[in-house]
Amino acid sequence: MVTFGLLDKYTSKIKLLKKFFSLLLLFTLMQVAVYAQQTYGKTLNFGVGIGYYGYVGHSMPVLHLNYELDVAKNFTLAPFISIYSYRNHYWNGGNKKYNNYYTYRETVVPIGVKGTYYFDRILNANAKWDFYLAGSLGFAIRNVSWHDDYEGDRNIYNGASPLYLDLHIGTEYHINNKIGLFLDLSTGTSTIGLAFH
């Protein structure tokens, strides 16, 4: 009697697992069918642009590289790396102990993931165009170098946060099946560049 009870218990679990894996397989096949219709991933994006962050006080050139991977219908994730560098000059307040002006240079390398949602179907866009909203999340590697003869407080500047956040809106025009031209406007770094499919 106990043996049959255990057997019934395991049989019901096996049936439940079979249903689960059948649904998972069906969902996977549906996603493959969707990707066969339109994909955005497997795309290398290289851009140059302008970055503007409030703590810098001026714009600066930026290089950006990411590789998009399809994750779900109309949605990609793209590991990215960017680099920008700037130099600032500050007045030392006339302190005779130090030079009146001092200079530092900061180089920032943001690394992270960009999530992108494409609105082509909603906008009924021509096949040559892509339109998207995106968000980037990552961390920033920073290197700060000071003017050689500066001996004052090196913690007075307000540099880049180690947490990197950016919101994007953009478009891409497909020149052909392999190359596209994109414009990405964002809250920090706006770029124009080439997309290689």
Phi, psi and omega in degrees: 000316179294321180299316179295324178297316178295319180297317178297320180298313180289325179298317180294324177292322178294319178297319179296317177297320178299317178296316180300311182292329176295316177294320178297317178296317179299315179299317179298316179296322178295320179294320178298320178296321179295316180296328179295332180282311179205129178235153179241342183283189186054045182233128175262120181249125176238122183226153170238149182190202183235133174250143174222117177236137186305323183290340180278316178091359177203165179280162180208155179288148182224141169249139184221140179219132173214164178229114184276140176233134177293134179241316180210178181303122178065016184228132177233158168241139183225111170299139183223161171216138178228168174210136171214154182217144179212162179231137177235150177244139178229149174274133185273006178079016177076017178294117186290343180291329183238169173299149180291328177246144172224156186230142169223155177239133176240130173248129184237133178236095175285136177228135179178211182228136177250122176261129186233132174247127182264134183254020185303315182291318179297320181274356182053048186285151173299149182299340180283345186243146169235142176231138185210161166240146183209165174220140178246139179223133179185204178227158183245125173271127185239145173226124181242130175236139183255158174304138188307319186266010178280125182239011183275198182289118181269006179253017184273345181276154178252090186273191182296142175289147176291340176268127183253120177230138180207140175248142186229152165223137185200176179214155175225138174251123181277109177293317173208193183291341185253336187228138175228161177244125184240155172232122183238111178260136184214175181286346180229304185238115177256133185227157169232142183187192181251142175246128180250114183266000000 
